[in-house]
Amino acid sequence: MPALRVLSGRKAVRVFGKLGWQVARQRGSHIILVKEGENVTLSIPDHKEVAKGTLRSLIRAAGITVDEFTRLL
């Protein structure tokens, strides 16, 4: 399993955007992403650094692998 880099919340939003996820809204310090055809929403914290466990959980919820995510960085 490849190591994840430390990313900001906004950088993570850009990577998910390349996969078709769109910003639905922002409430406080969390950015909510949605994708047509998916029942899942992604809630990404708008912090300077997103915890690696949180990022892995978001990647898993999006239905992709860590390899796919890191290739899009």
Helices and strands as residue ranges (DSSP letters): H 9-18, E 22-27, E 30-34, E 42-45, H 52-61, H 66-71
